[in-house]
Amino acid sequence: MVLLDEEAETLAKILICDDSAFMRMMLKKVLVDHGHEVIGEASDGRQAVQMYRQYRPDLTTMDITMPKMDGIEAVRLIHEEDPLARIIMVTAVGQRSIITDALKAGASDFIVKPFVPSQVVEAINKVLASRFFTESLDNNSKKG
């Protein structure tokens, strides 16, 4: 059986969180071009948390500097509710010093802006692979 493009399964359902419409557009293009489905776009931290609760994406990209609530606080709130949440932080070059805070809050990985598509794909593949590995371990432990 041959699947038509619209019937093909997507690799992951992804939520993009960034206050820059341009950055959301750039990330969306990279993600869609690589077979992922963008299920939502948030422009501030509060909206990111609300949309995460609503959609429960497979993966979330989260800018650090956003209005209303920064990305680190949004990650902290999401991670408290869903410890298995997969979140990739997107940060400007000058913000590397706060990546440690983001990882402590529950981020899975990070991408530095400006990025090239291969960096985004590599980070997403790494985080998704760890998710599937974790789910596999969890399923195996329930069987035994």
C-alpha positions as CSV (number, residue, x, y, z in Angstrom):
1,M,0.0,0.0,0.0
2,V,1.3,3.4,-0.9
3,L,0.5,6.3,1.4
4,L,-0.3,9.7,-0.1
5,D,1.6,12.6,1.4
6,E,-1.4,13.8,3.5
7,E,-1.9,10.2,4.9
8,A,1.8,9.7,5.8
9,E,2.5,9.7,9.5
10,T,4.4,12.6,10.9
11,L,7.6,11.9,13.0
12,A,6.6,14.1,15.9
13,K,4.1,16.6,17.0
14,I,5.9,19.8,18.0
15,L,5.0,23.0,19.8
16,I,7.1,26.1,18.9
17,C,7.5,28.8,21.5
18,D,9.2,32.1,20.5
19,D,8.2,35.7,20.7
20,S,9.7,36.3,17.2
21,A,7.3,35.5,14.4
22,F,10.3,35.2,12.1
23,M,12.0,32.6,14.3
24,R,8.7,30.6,14.6
25,M,8.5,30.6,10.8
26,M,12.1,29.5,10.4
27,L,11.7,26.7,12.9
28,K,8.4,25.6,11.4
29,K,9.9,25.3,7.9
30,V,12.8,23.2,9.2
31,L,10.5,20.9,11.2
32,V,7.9,20.5,8.5
33,D,10.5,19.9,5.8
34,H,11.8,17.0,8.0
35,G,8.4,15.3,8.4
36,H,7.3,16.8,11.7
37,E,3.9,18.4,12.5
38,V,3.8,21.8,14.2
39,I,0.7,21.6,16.3
40,G,1.0,25.0,17.8
41,E,2.9,28.3,18.1
42,A,3.2,30.3,21.3
43,S,4.6,33.9,21.4
44,D,5.1,34.1,25.2
45,G,5.9,31.9,28.2
46,R,2.3,31.8,29.6
47,Q,0.9,30.9,26.3
48,A,3.6,28.2,25.9
49,V,2.5,26.6,29.2
50,Q,-1.2,26.8,28.3
51,M,-0.6,25.3,24.8
52,Y,1.6,22.5,26.3
53,R,-1.2,21.5,28.6
54,Q,-3.7,21.6,25.8
55,Y,-1.7,19.7,23.1
56,R,0.8,17.5,25.1
57,P,3.3,17.7,22.2
58,D,6.0,15.1,21.6
59,L,8.6,17.9,21.7
60,T,8.6,21.6,22.4
61,T,11.1,24.3,21.3
62,M,11.3,27.1,23.8
63,D,13.0,30.5,23.5
64,I,14.5,31.7,26.7
65,T,13.7,35.4,26.4
66,M,10.0,35.9,26.0
67,P,7.4,38.4,27.4
68,K,5.0,37.6,30.3
69,M,7.0,34.6,31.4
70,D,10.5,33.6,30.4
71,G,11.3,30.3,28.8
72,I,13.1,28.9,31.9
73,E,10.1,29.5,34.1
74,A,7.8,28.0,31.4
75,V,10.0,24.9,31.3
76,R,10.0,24.6,35.1
77,L,6.2,24.7,35.2
78,I,5.8,22.3,32.3
79,H,8.4,19.9,33.8
80,E,6.6,19.9,37.2
81,E,3.5,18.7,35.5
82,D,5.1,16.4,33.0
83,P,8.6,15.2,34.1
84,L,9.0,13.4,30.8
85,A,8.4,16.6,28.7
86,R,11.0,17.0,25.9
87,I,11.9,20.6,25.6
88,I,14.7,22.1,23.5
89,M,15.8,25.6,24.5
90,V,16.5,28.1,21.8
91,T,19.0,30.8,22.9
92,A,20.9,33.7,21.6
93,V,24.7,33.5,21.5
94,G,25.1,35.8,24.5
95,Q,22.8,33.7,26.7
96,R,24.9,30.5,27.0
97,S,25.5,31.3,30.7
98,I,21.8,30.6,31.5
99,I,21.7,27.3,29.7
100,T,22.6,25.6,32.9
101,D,19.5,27.1,34.6
102,A,17.4,25.9,31.7
103,L,18.7,22.3,31.9
104,K,18.2,22.3,35.7
105,A,14.6,23.5,35.1
106,G,14.0,20.4,32.8
107,A,15.2,21.3,29.3
108,S,16.4,18.3,27.3
109,D,18.8,20.2,25.0
110,F,19.5,23.6,23.5
111,I,20.1,25.2,20.1
112,V,22.0,28.5,19.8
113,K,20.7,31.2,17.5
114,P,21.4,31.9,14.7
115,F,21.1,28.2,13.8
116,V,21.5,26.2,10.7
117,P,18.8,23.6,9.9
118,S,21.1,20.7,10.5
119,Q,21.6,21.8,14.1
120,V,17.9,21.9,14.7
121,V,17.4,18.4,13.1
122,E,20.3,17.0,15.1
123,A,19.0,18.3,18.4
124,I,15.4,17.1,17.7
125,N,16.6,13.6,16.6
126,K,18.7,13.3,19.7
127,V,15.9,14.3,22.1
128,L,13.3,12.2,20.3
129,A,15.6,9.2,20.4
130,S,16.0,9.6,24.1
131,R,12.2,9.8,24.5
132,F,11.7,6.6,22.6
133,F,14.4,4.9,24.6
134,T,12.8,6.0,27.9
135,E,9.4,4.8,26.8
136,S,10.9,1.5,25.7
137,L,12.5,1.0,29.2
138,D,9.3,2.0,30.9
139,N,7.2,-0.5,28.8
140,N,9.7,-3.3,29.4
141,S,9.7,-2.7,33.2
142,K,5.9,-2.9,33.3
143,K,6.0,-6.4,31.6
144,G,8.4,-7.9,34.2
